[in-house]
Amino acid sequence: MTEIIEMGKISSRGQIAIPSDIRREMDLKEGEKVLFLFEEDTLLIKKVSINTFEEITRPLREAAKKAGIKESDVPEIVHRFRAKKKK
């Protein structure tokens, strides 16, 4: 893997442009998705492919199946969690 070190700048809207050398190396195209992982003072950005998304969501889908949660249940669960978190 090629090591590329670039500086970026955060816009007033909180947006960051991924430097062109890095986009080229990662083969990132407009509209593709990336995953952000933040831990302590480190932010990791990973390109998400169909296979990667499958790998990431597999444990969640398996846990939902065991718990008897259907996809249609998710919006209500999210709303309940957000309301609880605001209190």
Secondary structure, DSSP 8 states (H G I E B T S, - for coil): ---------B-TTS-B---HHHHHHHT--TT--EEEEEETTEEEEEE--HHHHHHHHHHHHHHHHHHT--GGGHHHHHHHHHHHHH-
